[in-house]
Amino acid sequence: MGSETLPRYEHWIEGADAAPASGRYLPTEDPFSGRVWASIARGDAEDARRAVESAHRAFTTGPWPRLTASERGRRLWRLGDLIVAHVDHLAEIEQRDNGKLGTEVRAQVRYMGDYFRYYAGLADKIESSVLPTDKPGVFAYTRYEPKGVIAIITPWNSPLTLTSWKLAPALAAGCTAVVKPSEFTSASMIEFARLMEQAGIPAGVVNVVTGLGPEVGEALVTHPAVAHVGFTGGTVAGRRIYELAARGLKTVTLELGGKSPNVVFEDADLEQAVKGTVSGIFAASGQSCQAGSRLLLQSSIHDRFVGMLVDFIASAKLGDPALPDTQIGPISTRPQFDKIMSYIELAKSDGARCVFGGRSRPDLGAGQFVEPTIFVDVRNDMRIAQEEVFGPVLSVIRFDDEEDAIRIANDIEFGLAAAVWTRDLRRAMMMTERLQAGTVWVNNYRATSFTSPFGGYKASGIGRESGSETIKEYLNTKCVWVSSDLDVPNPFIRR
């Protein structure tokens, strides 16, 4: 295919395509075929400035701030319906861009519609309070007001889903936004932005600038008109964004890395726990921040469980993610593929024993595949147990009893998620209290909902996404004092 026939994606600014100021573009590849299938605008600080100024105008002088909260909600509901109506197109673009299973991406995009409809319903339910005070002659109450322009920066593993986690509550709150998707997976976000006008979202309310993080992302975070930054990605990048945002005293929500423990006790339903383990680490080829990448097994069931796990995963079909019977697809980017393979070699050199997988599959597609990989004899101080691999690599760690399990599970810088498998209600409740994680599943793994808050402890992030309280991440609280006293009191006497 000649380059002249490739689709070209521009920025989306002020409700229209906008060419990059530099005139430069980046190729975007299909992870399965390895072919470049489109090009995207390579933005810079000038493009970021144009997008932020567009969002700021829409927030301050356009029709958006004049809409009632109920009308905002109706338009967000319409957007949710449009997402569902275009699910096949959006999912096809995203699947081609990041290599996830077509069936999974389609389900994710369809669920996006529910996110926008949920926050559409919350838009006119942001209730203020009348405050009882100890001051006579005054009436005090609170107001919640939108913060302003929100910078949204998302990764390549689930670009549309992770954008919706931020964009839906931000718009419901009355904010405007500039979205910077990963340079590896930008096309689906541009296609999504084109639905805004049909939903009645005014031009400039949602803008998209594509390109590299240092060239675009940092310019967005540091722009003085940006009030809040929502970021999902790695912990190193998250720390950098937090540092830059702090210089402007901007608020942030950061959903960062994870190395989540999946704890299986000897009294668990082992067949269900095996399925939960596979779902936790091998779904999406392990490219998930909440992946259950540390499997903690009670010593008494260790060998039996590992055997069951190997038997189960041995039947998994790797291949073309567009085919409905494929169960494990390629790694989304070549740099990530190389990183995963380096961690596999590191684990072997540190003494971990590979009992399944551990190889790449050059015979599949463009060769960007890693077999589901299981390591045993892993100590919790090994790098394979402490650092986020973000791939289909499972570290199996033995434990003796509850105290040992808690010690190992919490001995990590991350705290995004955890799971416990047991039939003992007392044990389950005790573990949920003592595990240091923002989400704890009992006898299941990976369940999330637009109704439930999601976020991490420790180095896994700041703030929460999803759930009704998240909308307040995008609101400022104002306290209003109204005097009912006709006489202004003596200013030298403190009230």
C-alpha positions in Angstrom: 0.0 0.0 0.0 1.5 3.3 -1.0 1.7 6.1 1.6 -0.6 8.3 -0.6 -3.5 5.9 0.0 -3.2 5.9 3.8 -5.8 7.6 5.9 -4.5 10.8 7.5 -5.8 12.0 10.9 -5.4 15.7 11.8 -5.9 17.3 15.2 -9.5 18.0 16.2 -9.8 21.7 17.3 -12.8 24.0 17.4 -15.0 21.2 16.0 -13.0 20.6 12.8 -9.9 18.9 11.5 -6.8 21.0 12.1 -3.5 20.4 10.5 -0.4 20.4 12.7 1.5 23.7 12.9 4.7 21.9 11.9 3.2 20.0 9.0 4.7 16.8 10.5 2.9 13.4 10.9 3.6 10.1 12.6 2.9 6.6 11.3 0.5 4.4 13.2 0.9 0.6 12.8 -1.4 -2.4 13.0 0.3 -4.6 15.8 -0.8 -7.8 14.1 0.3 -7.2 10.6 3.1 -4.8 11.4 1.9 -2.5 8.6 1.5 1.2 8.8 -2.2 1.8 8.1 -2.6 5.5 8.8 -0.7 8.7 9.8 -1.6 11.1 12.7 -0.7 14.7 13.2 2.5 15.2 15.2 1.6 18.1 17.5 3.7 20.5 19.3 3.3 23.3 21.8 1.6 25.6 19.3 -1.0 22.9 18.6 -1.5 22.4 22.3 -1.9 26.2 22.7 -4.6 26.4 20.0 -6.5 23.5 21.5 -6.5 24.9 25.0 -7.5 28.3 23.8 -10.4 26.7 21.9 -11.5 24.9 25.1 -11.1 28.0 27.2 -13.3 30.1 24.8 -15.9 27.3 24.8 -15.9 27.3 28.6 -16.1 31.1 29.1 -17.9 32.7 26.1 -19.5 29.9 24.1 -23.0 28.4 24.4 -21.8 25.6 26.7 -21.7 27.5 30.0 -25.2 28.9 29.3 -26.8 25.5 29.0 -28.7 24.3 32.0 -27.4 21.2 33.8 -30.4 19.2 32.5 -29.7 20.2 28.9 -26.0 19.2 29.3 -27.3 15.9 30.5 -29.6 15.4 27.5 -26.7 16.0 25.1 -24.4 13.6 27.0 -27.2 11.0 26.8 -27.4 11.6 23.1 -23.6 11.1 22.9 -24.0 7.8 24.7 -26.5 6.6 22.2 -24.3 7.7 19.3 -21.4 5.7 20.7 -23.5 2.6 20.7 -24.8 3.3 17.2 -21.2 3.6 15.9 -19.8 0.8 18.1 -18.6 -1.4 15.1 -16.8 1.5 13.4 -15.1 2.8 16.6 -14.1 -0.7 17.7 -12.7 -1.6 14.3 -10.4 1.5 14.3 -9.2 0.9 17.9 -8.6 -2.8 17.4 -6.5 -2.1 14.3 -4.6 0.5 16.2 -3.8 -1.4 19.4 -4.2 -5.1 18.6 -6.7 -6.0 21.3 -9.2 -8.7 20.6 -12.0 -7.3 18.5 -14.6 -8.9 20.8 -13.1 -7.2 23.8 -12.8 -3.8 22.2 -16.4 -4.0 20.9 -17.7 -4.7 24.4 -15.6 -1.9 25.8 -16.9 0.7 23.3 -20.5 -0.4 23.8 -20.0 0.0 27.6 -18.7 3.6 27.0 -22.3 4.5 26.1 -23.3 3.5 29.6 -20.6 5.7 31.1 -21.9 8.8 29.3 -25.5 8.0 30.1 -24.7 7.5 33.7 -23.0 10.9 34.0 -25.7 12.5 31.9 -28.1 11.5 34.7 -25.8 13.0 37.3 -25.4 16.4 35.5 -28.4 18.0 37.2 -28.0 16.2 40.5 -25.0 18.1 41.8 -26.6 19.5 44.9 -25.3 22.2 47.1 -25.9 22.7 50.8 -27.3 25.3 53.2 -24.8 25.6 56.0 -25.8 26.1 59.7 -23.4 28.6 61.1 -22.6 30.2 64.4 -22.8 33.7 62.9 -26.0 35.6 63.5 -27.6 37.6 60.7 -26.0 35.7 57.8 -27.1 33.0 55.4 -24.4 30.6 54.1 -24.5 28.0 51.3 -22.2 26.2 49.0 -22.1 26.1 45.2 -20.3 23.6 43.0 -18.8 25.2 39.8 -16.9 23.6 36.9 -13.1 23.9 37.2 -12.6 24.9 33.6 -10.4 23.3 30.9 -9.4 19.7 31.7 -6.3 18.1 30.0 -6.9 14.4 29.5 -3.9 12.2 28.7 -4.5 8.5 28.0 -2.4 5.4 27.1 -2.6 2.9 24.3 -4.1 -0.1 25.9 -7.7 1.1 26.2 -7.8 4.6 24.7 -11.5 5.2 24.3 -12.5 3.6 27.6 -10.0 5.4 29.7 -10.9 8.7 28.0 -14.6 8.2 28.8 -13.7 7.6 32.5 -12.5 11.2 32.5 -14.4 13.0 29.8 -17.9 11.9 30.8 -17.8 13.3 34.4 -15.9 16.4 33.2 -18.5 17.3 30.7 -21.3 16.5 33.1 -19.7 19.0 35.5 -19.7 21.6 32.8 -16.0 21.6 32.0 -14.4 21.6 28.6 -11.5 19.4 27.6 -8.4 18.8 25.5 -7.6 15.1 25.0 -4.1 13.9 24.2 -4.2 10.1 23.3 -1.2 7.9 23.0 0.8 8.5 19.8 0.4 4.7 19.2 -3.4 4.8 19.3 -4.9 8.2 18.3 -7.2 7.3 15.4 -10.2 6.1 17.4 -10.2 9.2 19.5 -10.4 11.4 16.4 -13.3 9.3 15.1 -15.0 9.6 18.5 -14.6 13.4 18.6 -16.4 13.6 15.2 -19.6 12.5 17.0 -19.7 15.5 19.2 -21.5 17.8 16.8 -24.2 15.2 16.2 -24.7 15.0 20.0 -25.1 18.8 20.3 -21.8 19.3 22.0 -20.7 22.8 20.8 -17.4 23.2 18.9 -14.4 23.7 21.2 -15.9 21.8 24.2 -13.9 18.7 23.2 -10.6 19.1 21.4 -8.0 16.4 20.5 -4.3 17.0 19.9 -2.1 14.1 18.9 1.6 13.5 19.1 4.4 12.7 21.5 4.2 13.2 25.2 7.2 15.6 25.6 6.1 17.7 22.6 2.4 17.9 23.3 1.5 16.4 26.7 3.9 18.7 28.7 2.7 21.8 26.9 -0.9 20.9 27.8 -0.1 20.2 31.5 1.8 23.5 31.9 -0.6 25.8 30.0 -2.0 28.4 32.5 -5.6 27.9 31.2 -5.7 24.2 32.1 -7.3 23.8 35.5 -7.0 20.0 36.1 -5.1 17.1 34.6 -6.5 13.6 34.3 -3.8 11.0 33.4 -3.7 7.2 33.0 -0.3 5.6 32.3 2.9 4.6 33.9 4.2 5.7 37.2 7.3 7.4 35.9 5.2 9.5 33.5 2.7 10.1 36.2 5.3 11.6 38.5 6.5 13.9 35.8 3.0 15.1 35.1 2.4 15.6 38.9 5.6 17.7 39.1 4.6 19.9 36.2 1.0 20.3 37.4 2.3 21.3 40.8 4.1 24.2 39.4 0.8 25.7 38.3 -1.0 24.5 41.4 -3.3 22.4 39.2 -5.4 19.5 40.6 -4.8 16.0 39.2 -6.2 12.6 39.0 -3.5 10.0 38.3 -4.3 6.4 37.6 -0.9 4.7 37.4 0.8 1.4 37.5 0.1 -1.8 39.4 1.5 -5.1 40.5 -1.6 -6.6 41.9 -1.7 -9.6 44.2 -4.2 -12.4 43.4 -4.3 -14.4 46.7 -5.6 -18.0 46.6 -6.2 -19.8 49.9 -6.4 -23.6 50.2 -10.1 -23.5 50.9 -11.0 -21.7 47.7 -12.9 -23.1 44.8 -9.8 -23.8 42.8 -11.4 -24.2 39.4 -13.0 -20.8 39.7 -9.8 -19.3 41.0 -7.9 -20.7 38.0 -10.3 -18.9 35.7 -10.0 -15.7 37.7 -6.2 -16.0 37.5 -6.3 -16.3 33.8 -8.7 -13.4 33.4 -6.6 -11.3 35.8 -3.3 -11.7 33.9 -3.8 -13.0 30.4 -6.8 -11.0 29.3 -5.7 -8.2 27.0 -2.3 -10.0 26.8 -1.6 -8.7 30.3 -1.7 -5.1 29.1 -3.8 -3.8 31.9 -2.9 -1.6 34.9 -5.1 -3.8 37.2 -3.5 -7.1 36.0 -3.2 -9.7 38.7 0.5 -10.2 37.9 1.5 -11.7 41.3 -0.3 -14.9 42.1 0.1 -15.7 45.8 -0.6 -19.4 46.4 -0.9 -21.1 49.8 1.9 -23.7 50.0 -0.5 -26.6 50.5 -2.1 -26.1 47.1 0.8 -24.6 45.2 1.8 -27.5 43.0 -1.8 -28.6 42.3 -2.9 -25.2 41.4 0.0 -24.5 39.1 -0.7 -27.7 37.3 -4.4 -26.8 36.8 -3.3 -23.3 35.6 -0.9 -24.7 33.0 -3.5 -27.2 31.7 -6.0 -24.4 31.3 -3.9 -21.9 29.6 -2.3 -24.5 27.3 -5.5 -24.4 25.2 -5.5 -20.7 24.6 -5.5 -19.6 20.9 -3.1 -16.9 19.9 -3.6 -15.1 16.6 -5.4 -12.5 14.6 -7.3 -10.3 17.1 -10.0 -9.5 14.5 -11.1 -13.2 14.5 -13.8 -14.1 17.0 -12.2 -17.3 18.2 -8.8 -15.7 19.0 -8.2 -15.6 22.8 -4.8 -13.8 23.0 -3.7 -11.1 20.6 -0.4 -9.3 19.9 1.5 -6.9 22.1 0.3 -3.4 21.2 3.7 -1.8 20.5 7.1 -2.9 19.5 8.8 -1.1 22.4 6.4 -2.8 24.8 7.1 -6.2 23.2 10.9 -5.7 23.7 10.3 -4.7 27.3 8.3 -7.8 28.1 10.9 -10.1 26.5 13.7 -8.4 28.5 11.7 -9.0 31.8 11.3 -12.7 30.9 15.1 -13.0 30.4 15.7 -11.1 33.7 13.4 -13.4 35.6 15.3 -16.4 34.4 18.6 -14.9 35.2 17.4 -14.1 38.8 16.4 -17.7 39.4 12.7 -17.8 38.6 11.6 -21.0 36.8 9.5 -20.8 33.7 6.9 -23.6 33.7 4.9 -22.3 30.7 5.5 -20.0 27.8 8.4 -17.6 28.0 8.9 -17.2 24.3 7.9 -14.9 21.5 6.0 -16.2 18.5 7.6 -14.9 15.3 5.4 -17.2 13.3 2.2 -15.2 14.1 1.5 -12.0 12.2 4.4 -9.6 12.4 5.8 -11.5 15.3 4.7 -9.1 18.0 3.3 -12.0 20.2 4.4 -13.2 23.6 3.2 -16.5 24.9 1.3 -16.6 28.2 4.2 -17.0 30.6 4.2 -18.5 34.1 7.1 -18.3 36.5 7.4 -20.2 39.8 10.0 -20.1 42.5 9.6 -16.3 42.5 10.6 -14.4 45.6 8.8 -11.1 46.3 12.1 -9.2 46.2 12.8 -10.2 42.6 12.3 -7.5 40.0 9.8 -9.7 38.1 7.7 -9.5 41.3 8.2 -5.8 42.1 8.1 -4.0 38.7 5.2 -3.7 36.3 5.8 -5.7 33.2 2.5 -4.9 31.5 2.4 -8.1 29.6 1.2 -11.8 29.8 3.8 -12.7 32.5 2.6 -14.2 35.8 4.8 -14.5 38.9 3.8 -17.2 41.3 4.8 -16.7 45.0 4.2 -19.2 47.9 2.8 -18.1 51.2 2.1 -20.1 54.4 -0.8 -18.4 56.3 -2.9 -15.2 56.4 -0.2 -13.0 57.9 2.3 -14.2 55.4 -0.1 -13.5 52.6 -0.8 -10.0 53.8 2.9 -9.2 54.3 3.8 -10.3 50.8 0.8 -8.7 49.1 1.5 -5.3 50.7 5.3 -5.4 50.3 5.2 -3.4 47.0 5.2 0.2 46.0 1.9 -0.2 44.1 -1.6 -0.5 45.5 -4.1 -0.5 42.6 -6.0 -3.7 43.0 -6.0 -7.1 44.8 -8.1 -10.2 44.9 -8.8 -12.9 47.5 -10.1 -16.4 46.8 -11.6 -18.2 49.9 -14.8 -19.7 51.1 -14.2 -18.4 54.6 -16.2 -15.2 55.2 -14.2 -14.1 58.2 -10.9 -14.4 56.2 -12.4 -12.6 53.2 -13.5 -9.6 55.3 -10.2 -9.5 57.2 -8.2 -9.5 53.9 -10.3 -6.8 52.3 -9.6 -4.6 55.4 -5.8 -5.2 55.4 -4.9 -5.3 51.8 -3.5 -1.9 50.6 -5.3 -1.5 47.4 -8.0 0.8 45.9 -10.0 -2.2 44.6 -10.3 -5.6 46.3 -12.2 -8.4 44.6 -13.4 -11.5 46.6 -13.8 -14.7 44.5 -13.7 -12.7 41.2 -11.2 -10.6 39.2 -11.4 -7.5 36.9 -15.0 -6.4 37.6 -15.4 -2.7 37.2 -18.5 -0.4 36.7 -19.3 3.2 36.0 -21.0 3.1 39.4 -17.9 2.1 41.4 -14.8 4.2 42.2 -11.5 3.1 40.8 -8.0 4.2 41.7 -5.0 3.3 43.7 -3.0 3.6 46.9 0.7 4.5 47.1 2.4 4.8 43.7 -0.7 3.6 41.9 -2.1 7.0 41.8 -4.1 9.9 43.2 -7.9 10.4 43.1 -10.7 8.2 41.9 -12.4 7.6 38.6 -16.0 6.3 38.0 -18.8 6.4 40.6 -20.9 9.4 41.6 -18.3 11.1 43.7 -15.9 11.4 40.8 -17.8 14.3 39.3 -16.5 16.4 42.2 -12.9 16.0 40.9 -14.0 18.4 38.1 -15.8 20.9 40.4 -14.7 23.8 42.6 -16.5 24.3 45.9 -17.6 27.9 46.6 -19.0 29.1 49.9 -21.4 32.1 49.7 -22.3 34.3 52.7 -25.3 36.5 52.5 -26.0 39.1 55.2 -29.5 39.7 56.4 -28.4 42.3 58.8 -29.2 45.9 57.7 -26.4 47.4 59.7 -22.8 46.7 58.8 -21.1 45.6 62.0 -18.2 47.4 63.6 -15.2 46.3 61.4 -12.8 46.3 64.4 -14.8 43.7 66.2 -14.3 40.2 64.8 -17.5 38.3 64.2 
